[in-house]
Amino acid sequence: MSANHSPAGQQPTATYESAFLKACRREPVPHRPVWFMRQAGRSLPEYLKVREGIPMLESCMRPELVAEITLQPVRRHNVDAAIYYSDIVVPLKAIGIDLEIKPGVGPVVQNPIRTRADLAQLRDLTPEDVSYVTEAIGLLTAELGATPLIGFAGAPFTLASYLVEGGPSKNHEHTKALMYGDPQLWADLLDRLAEITSAFLKVQIEAGVSAVQLFDSWVGALAPADYRRSVMPASTKVFEAVASYGVPRIHFGVGTGELLGLMGEAGADVVGVDWRVPLDEAARRVGPGKALQGNLDPAVLFSTTEAVQAKTREVLDAAAGLEGHVFNLGHGVLPTTDPDALTRLVEYVHTQTAR
Ligand SMILES: Cc1c2[nH]c(c1CCC(=O)O)Cc1[nH]c(c(CCC(=O)O)c1C)Cc1[nH]c(c(CCC(=O)O)c1C)Cc1[nH]c(c(C)c1CCC(=O)O)C2
């Protein structure tokens, strides 16, 4: 157990008592906690400066740089949590998959996985493969004080989509072809990815992160019956693998209105919601016993301050009856967002919800 947990009989730490972790546990909060997916990154000039000339994946392997980039949005915006700076393809790179992140495109995989023989590319991940992650998290927890650090990983479906397509995809046609055409190979692929993802999350938790988020960004491409049959077993396996640590587990995807109930059922403590479903309706779909995270449309931040506040009010009103709510965007910060609009948004949510 790491320092931010509260084992029975011990004094809770300031991190354990933070608004973010309280909201995840559905306890009363002093103010609504706020963080933003992709809060680190291209919206910040200080990020562009330190990343200059360093390829994305290389930047993820330098502990001091990772710590600096992770801290930048915390310093600037007064958010209630930090998210570890990395990428969902980092564990795949770490086990030797030939891939890169192309600027403006996303992850590109040299040899897509489409046959049983291709599965051999996916060996187990060991802590030694990602020692820079352990090191960076050590630096960060020392710097962050009471501010919780969120670890994350890509969910098996979203990782499979990059591996099978060979890169970003709108329709996921090769992925679905494999899923429907060779269900056994598909199940074996997702199970391998569940093992790798579980190992990667365990490394982060043991190094000291206070919560984990499983990004199944593209799973909204599936109908519920296919999700339940072909994806949910692997995601459930990941959530079960980290359950005993007791850190909150957040489950997020885009366009997942029809999947929210199942994504909660897969084992999450907190379900992330995009902007397409109001949070009161999302709560009905998810059912009791789980907190929600979301869900301001990231594009709203390009509008006037008045409009941002009005749309934020709508999110807060829809969340009024929830047991636990973590304020976030419905997806990541868009790269050309004005960072001052993000700072103002944090301030607005905090003052509107202070008690
Ligand atoms: C699908 C996905 C990826 N990566 C990630 C997801 C899931 C989140 C989501 O749904 O948006 C997760 C991710 N990637 C990154 C973070 C950092 C932490 C944070 O949220 O602040 C996180 C949480 C850094 C990054 N990951 C990436 C960047 C931009 C690259 C750069 O700055 O050069 C950052 C800051 C690259 C990346 N990596 C990926 C994409 C689609 C891209 C964008 C490509 C582009 O538009 O250039 C794959």
The ligand as an SDF file (V2000), in Angstrom:
LIG
                    3D

 48 52  0  0  0  0  0  0  0  0999 V2000
   -6.2880    7.7230  -28.0830 C   0  0  0  0  0  0  0  0  0  0  0  0
   -5.1690    8.1590  -27.1700 C   0  0  0  0  0  0  0  0  0  0  0  0
   -3.8030    8.3270  -27.5500 C   0  0  0  0  0  0  0  0  0  0  0  0
   -3.1250    8.7370  -26.4110 N   0  0  0  0  0  0  0  0  0  0  0  0
   -3.9840    8.8410  -25.3480 C   0  0  0  0  0  0  0  0  0  0  0  0
   -5.2590    8.4500  -25.7950 C   0  0  0  0  0  0  0  0  0  0  0  0
   -6.4770    8.3560  -24.9350 C   0  0  0  0  0  0  0  0  0  0  0  0
   -7.0160    9.7230  -24.6600 C   0  0  0  0  0  0  0  0  0  0  0  0
   -7.9010   10.2410  -25.7450 C   0  0  0  0  0  0  0  0  0  0  0  0
   -8.9020    9.6100  -26.0430 O   0  0  0  0  0  0  0  0  0  0  0  0
   -7.5890   11.3360  -26.2350 O   0  0  0  0  0  0  0  0  0  0  0  0
   -3.6890    9.1830  -23.9490 C   0  0  0  0  0  0  0  0  0  0  0  0
   -2.7790   10.3000  -23.6610 C   0  0  0  0  0  0  0  0  0  0  0  0
   -1.8010   10.8340  -24.4520 N   0  0  0  0  0  0  0  0  0  0  0  0
   -1.1670   11.8510  -23.7970 C   0  0  0  0  0  0  0  0  0  0  0  0
   -1.7210   11.9280  -22.4960 C   0  0  0  0  0  0  0  0  0  0  0  0
   -1.0890   12.8610  -21.4720 C   0  0  0  0  0  0  0  0  0  0  0  0
   -1.6450   13.1870  -20.2350 C   0  0  0  0  0  0  0  0  0  0  0  0
   -2.7230   14.2480  -20.2960 C   0  0  0  0  0  0  0  0  0  0  0  0
   -3.9090   13.9080  -20.4710 O   0  0  0  0  0  0  0  0  0  0  0  0
   -2.3890   15.4380  -20.0710 O   0  0  0  0  0  0  0  0  0  0  0  0
   -2.7410   10.9860  -22.4090 C   0  0  0  0  0  0  0  0  0  0  0  0
   -3.6770   10.6740  -21.2530 C   0  0  0  0  0  0  0  0  0  0  0  0
   -0.0790   12.6890  -24.2960 C   0  0  0  0  0  0  0  0  0  0  0  0
   -0.0250   12.9480  -25.7490 C   0  0  0  0  0  0  0  0  0  0  0  0
   -0.1750   12.0340  -26.7710 N   0  0  0  0  0  0  0  0  0  0  0  0
    0.0220   12.6610  -27.9690 C   0  0  0  0  0  0  0  0  0  0  0  0
    0.2920   14.0180  -27.7350 C   0  0  0  0  0  0  0  0  0  0  0  0
    0.5540   15.0630  -28.8160 C   0  0  0  0  0  0  0  0  0  0  0  0
    1.8800   14.8420  -29.4400 C   0  0  0  0  0  0  0  0  0  0  0  0
    2.8060   16.0250  -29.3120 C   0  0  0  0  0  0  0  0  0  0  0  0
    2.6500   16.8790  -28.4150 O   0  0  0  0  0  0  0  0  0  0  0  0
    3.7520   16.0550  -30.1050 O   0  0  0  0  0  0  0  0  0  0  0  0
    0.2790   14.2050  -26.3450 C   0  0  0  0  0  0  0  0  0  0  0  0
    0.5730   15.4720  -25.5670 C   0  0  0  0  0  0  0  0  0  0  0  0
    0.0050   11.9790  -29.2700 C   0  0  0  0  0  0  0  0  0  0  0  0
   -1.1840   11.1310  -29.5100 C   0  0  0  0  0  0  0  0  0  0  0  0
   -1.3840    9.8870  -28.9540 N   0  0  0  0  0  0  0  0  0  0  0  0
   -2.6010    9.4050  -29.3670 C   0  0  0  0  0  0  0  0  0  0  0  0
   -3.1970   10.3710  -30.2140 C   0  0  0  0  0  0  0  0  0  0  0  0
   -4.5380   10.2410  -30.8690 C   0  0  0  0  0  0  0  0  0  0  0  0
   -2.2990   11.4580  -30.2940 C   0  0  0  0  0  0  0  0  0  0  0  0
   -2.4970   12.7850  -30.9890 C   0  0  0  0  0  0  0  0  0  0  0  0
   -1.7860   12.8810  -32.2960 C   0  0  0  0  0  0  0  0  0  0  0  0
   -1.6940   14.3490  -32.6960 C   0  0  0  0  0  0  0  0  0  0  0  0
   -2.7380   14.9920  -32.8320 O   0  0  0  0  0  0  0  0  0  0  0  0
   -0.5570   14.8120  -32.8360 O   0  0  0  0  0  0  0  0  0  0  0  0
   -3.1770    8.1140  -28.8780 C   0  0  0  0  0  0  0  0  0  0  0  0
  1  2  1  0
  2  3  2  0
  2  6  1  0
  3  4  1  0
  3 48  1  0
  4  5  1  0
  5  6  2  0
  5 12  1  0
  6  7  1  0
  7  8  1  0
  8  9  1  0
  9 10  2  0
  9 11  1  0
 12 13  1  0
 13 14  1  0
 13 22  2  0
 14 15  1  0
 15 16  2  0
 15 24  1  0
 16 17  1  0
 16 22  1  0
 17 18  1  0
 18 19  1  0
 19 20  2  0
 19 21  1  0
 22 23  1  0
 24 25  1  0
 25 26  1  0
 25 34  2  0
 26 27  1  0
 27 28  2  0
 27 36  1  0
 28 29  1  0
 28 34  1  0
 29 30  1  0
 30 31  1  0
 31 32  2  0
 31 33  1  0
 34 35  1  0
 36 37  1  0
 37 38  1  0
 37 42  2  0
 38 39  1  0
 39 40  2  0
 39 48  1  0
 40 41  1  0
 40 42  1  0
 42 43  1  0
 43 44  1  0
 44 45  1  0
 45 46  2  0
 45 47  1  0
M  END
$$$$
